[in-house]
Amino acid sequence: MHGGLKTGQGQDLREWIARMQAAGEVITIKGADREREIGGIVDIAMRKMGRPAVLFEDVPGYDPEFRVLANLFTSVKRIALTLGLPADTSEVDLVRYWRDYMRNAPTIPPVQVNTGALLDNSFKGEDIDLLKIPTPRWHEGDGGYFIGTGCMVIMKDPDSGWINYGAYRVQVHDRKVASVMISKGKHGDILMRKYHDRGQPCPIAVVCGVHPGLFAVAGLEIPYGKNEFEAAGGLLGEAIRVINGPVTGLPIPAEAEIAFEGYLHKGDLIEEGPLGEWTGYYAGGRDMRPAIRVETFWHRDKPILTGAIPGVPPNDDTFYRGTARAGVVWHELEAAGVPEVKGVWSHEAGGSRMWLTVAIKQMYAGHSKQAGLIASQCHAGAYANRVVVVVDDDIDPANMDSVVWAMCTRCDPRDDVQILHGNWSTHLDPMSYPSDKHNMNSRMVIDACVPWNRKADWPETVRNTPPLEKQVREKFGKFLPPGW
Ligand SMILES: Cc1cc2nc3c(=O)[nH]c(=O)nc-3n(C[C@H](O)[C@H](O)[C@H](O)COP(=O)(O)O)c2cc1C
């Protein structure tokens, strides 16, 4: 479907930064080094009130005009402002926004242009030097410098011509060499194998300084065969302007800050990692990953590297992907025919994937099990999930006290906990198996709804009835603190 949303912000990272600075959402730090200090500050900013974005300038040892921006989306306010929503939008409203976005799936095709700020500086052959970017070691234990975290990795289906982009981590190794870590089963992995299976190198483009609206789509599970550029156009409300890479022909945002293109050759692997990951561990270790042999490199004048840094949740993944995932799972449940879904929540501490809560109004026997099992396996819920909890619609799925209360009082573990084996997971999950592949996990679907056959004699809840709630609020509201 065409006809996008209206964020009204354009697609230039610098406009976004100006807007967030005006909203008090960005702090600027000068002189932090890339080896330990940038990562150290990002880690603190991720844990503290407000969790601002941090713009680093004057990185020692680098061109003082080259900058790094991290913590793009560690606040609900910044996500809301990026989407053109009011600054005080709640998390649950964001979930509804993402659900509606997925329901309508607005798309606007990208438009090819010949000029753009990205072309300010363009390099080929021996002039390529990825090392001029002050790429930080994001965590002390990282095995290298990850230029691609808040990034777009762009690839093309050799059969259909479908363009896909995803956020897959990219490590920089040398002036013309990077690597990419794409988990098995992700679209980029499927596309790469298609080229390699027919003995061809796989074209790839990496964008590592970009408007957060474009990056956000990279981290979302847009369905197989759907073009993320079109989805991003729909989200931003305007066609994404792209130039075509002269070597690979892949589309690259014309306003990007930093980008490169090249090839992944079959069997051309390089030692990569570890990177402290979104599960909060270094579970992935160091391994051999596909090398990117870079053939063209571009950057804007005074380029800005964007970082979306994983770590112990909540992290940069958690805020936007938690609300977005909850919205997408909600949409996918409805699309699978599950009626009366009233809310979905993806808990921050589960890194946006490992914990999902679904609230339903029970309509028939087995409804709650159906909702839980589908949530645990639908596209947006399947990868690396561990726990799904289904609750009744009197429970706010985003309120963990209420969810735990429902689990403790409405669930009979003999019948209401399903353990599923052999599900889609990743080596980043410290509990994944088998030990030589680490690509599967087990998970738990907990039915914490009032048992369907006991609804008639279920005891009443000890809570104000709506009439009493209304009465005391009307009469004594002036004595209650704001926001109660
Ligand atoms: C900041 C960030 C970093 C990510 N890093 C990786 C990664 O290194 N490898 C990976 O397979 N997925 C990674 N992901 C998850 C994918 O981007 C996500 O699953 C996306 O939907 C993949 O695109 P695809 O559905 O087109 O495969 C990351 C997501 C974010 C937001």
The ligand as an ORCA input file, in Angstrom:
! r2SCAN-3c Opt
* xyz 0 1
  C      21.664     -2.200     16.602
  C      21.325     -3.520     16.000
  C      22.320     -4.436     15.735
  C      22.018     -5.676     15.180
  N      23.025     -6.542     14.904
  C      22.753     -7.704     14.271
  C      23.806     -8.553     13.849
  O      24.985     -8.287     14.074
  N      23.473     -9.684     13.183
  C      22.172    -10.032     12.939
  O      21.931    -11.067     12.327
  N      21.153     -9.248     13.330
  C      21.414     -8.084     13.980
  N      20.401     -7.262     14.359
  C      19.019     -7.689     14.153
  C      18.570     -7.482     12.722
  O      18.877     -6.190     12.279
  C      17.067     -7.682     12.600
  O      16.751     -9.018     12.934
  C      16.556     -7.351     11.212
  O      15.182     -7.612     11.132
  C      17.284     -8.151     10.160
  O      16.824     -7.792      8.894
  P      16.198     -8.911      7.964
  O      14.841     -9.237      8.607
  O      16.047     -8.210      6.664
  O      17.132    -10.052      7.962
  C      20.679     -6.011     14.907
  C      19.681     -5.077     15.158
  C      19.988     -3.849     15.699
  C      18.883     -2.858     15.941
*
